[in-house]
Amino acid sequence: MNLVDRILNGETRAISRAMTLIENGDSQSREILRGVFPHTGRSRVIGITGAPGSGKSTLVDKLAQAYRQQRKSVGIVAVDPTSPYSGGALLADRIRMSALYNDEGVFIRSMATRGHLGGLSRTTYDLVNILDASGKEVILVETVGVGQDEIEIVRVADVTIVILVPGMGDDMQALKAGIMEIGDIFAINKSDRPQAEKLEQELEAVLSLATRPDGWKPCVARTIATQGEGISNLLQQIESFELFRKGSPQWAEQRRRSVEESLINLLKESLLEIAIQKNGVWDRIQAASHAVRDRKIDPYSAVEEILRNLK
C-alpha cells in the first residue's frame, strides 16, 4: 500500500511522514498532494488567530475537546515562530495540549513559519489538505500570533475566529482593518477581567458600522478558555456561520478569489524554481547580491538584468 492510500486510511504514521516530506520540500510531496486532493473538501476548517498571550492554544484545546465529545475526529495545525538555530517550531503545542496527546481521534502538528509572513507557514494549506483527506472532520488551524499580518488565515479556513483579550490594547487593535476584515467570529477570551464589558461594547459598536460583502454580521462571544466557559456558545456561533455560508453566493465568490490567489502564489513559486534552475542564473544572483551590497548597482536594476538574461 502506497503512502497516499495509507493517508486515506487515516494512518497516523503515514500522515506524519507526508507532512514531514511536504515541509522539507521533498520531491515526493507534489505527487502526494496530487493524490490526496480529490479526497479533500469534506472537513470543517476553523482558523484561530489573535495576539500572543491571548489564549489561542488553550481555546484550541477546549474546542478540540468539545468536538471530541461530539465524537468527531480532529486535526490541529499549530503554526509557531521559527527557531533561529534548528529552523523548527519554537514552541511545543503538544505540551500545551497535553489533554489531547493520547487521544487517537486527535492529530496535532506543530510547524514553523520558516520566515513566511501572514501568520501561517507556506505549507499550512498543504498540511490541512493531508488532514482533510485522512478523514479528520474538524481541522483547527492556530496562527503564530503576529497581529495584522495574520490575514492569510482566510485563504485556508472556512470560518475564522479572532481572539481578543481585555486590557491588552485589543480594543485599539480591533479597529485595524487587517484584523476586522478577517473575523467571522470574535471571541473575547479571559472575559472574567473587569474590562471585558467595555471591550465588548466597543467591538459591537465597530462591527455595527462595518458592512461585509457577503452580508454576515460577525458574532461576539465571551470565553474563559482556562475554565472551559463559553465554549458551547462559541460552537453554536460556528454552526450559525456554517449555515450562513452554505447559502451565500457572495461567500462562494470570496472563496473562489482565495483559491485564485493561492494558484497565483503557487505559480510564482514554480516559476521562480524554474528560473533559478537555469544555467548560470544562481551565479548571477550571487554576483548581483555582492554588487547590491557594495552599492555598485541598485536591486531593481539587478533584477532587470537577471530577467533579461532569462529571455
CORPEZI-V282063 format. One record per residue. OMEGA is omega as a letter, one per 30 degrees, with the letter a starting at -180 (NA if undefined). Layout:
BEGIN
[[OMEGA] [OMEGA]]
END
This chain:
BEGIN
[[a] [a] [a] [l] [l] [l] [a] [l] [l] [a] [a] [a] [l] [l] [a] [l] [a] [a] [l] [l] [a] [a] [a] [l] [a] [a] [l] [a] [a] [l] [l] [a] [l] [a] [a] [a] [l] [a] [a] [l] [a] [a] [l] [a] [a] [l] [l] [a] [a] [a] [l] [l] [a] [l] [a] [a] [l] [l] [l] [l] [a] [l] [l] [l] [l] [l] [l] [l] [l] [l] [l] [l] [a] [l] [l] [l] [a] [a] [a] [l] [a] [l] [l] [a] [a] [a] [a] [a] [a] [a] [a] [a] [l] [l] [a] [l] [a] [a] [a] [a] [a] [l] [a] [l] [a] [l] [a] [l] [l] [l] [a] [l] [a] [l] [a] [a] [l] [l] [a] [l] [a] [a] [a] [a] [l] [l] [l] [l] [l] [l] [l] [a] [a] [l] [l] [a] [l] [l] [l] [a] [l] [a] [a] [l] [a] [l] [a] [a] [a] [a] [a] [a] [a] [l] [a] [a] [l] [l] [a] [l] [l] [a] [l] [a] [l] [l] [l] [a] [a] [l] [l] [l] [a] [a] [a] [a] [a] [l] [a] [a] [a] [a] [l] [l] [l] [l] [l] [a] [a] [a] [l] [l] [a] [a] [a] [a] [a] [l] [l] [l] [a] [l] [l] [l] [l] [a] [a] [a] [a] [l] [l] [l] [a] [l] [a] [l] [a] [l] [l] [a] [l] [l] [l] [a] [a] [l] [l] [a] [l] [a] [l] [l] [l] [l] [l] [l] [l] [l] [a] [l] [l] [l] [a] [a] [l] [l] [a] [l] [l] [l] [l] [l] [l] [l] [l] [l] [l] [l] [l] [l] [l] [l] [l] [l] [l] [l] [l] [a] [a] [l] [l] [l] [l] [a] [a] [a] [l] [a] [l] [a] [a] [l] [l] [l] [l] [l] [l] [a] [l] [a] [l] [l] [a] [l] [l] [l] [l] [a] [a] [l] [l] [l] [l] [l] [l] [l] [l] [a] [l] [a] [NA]]
END
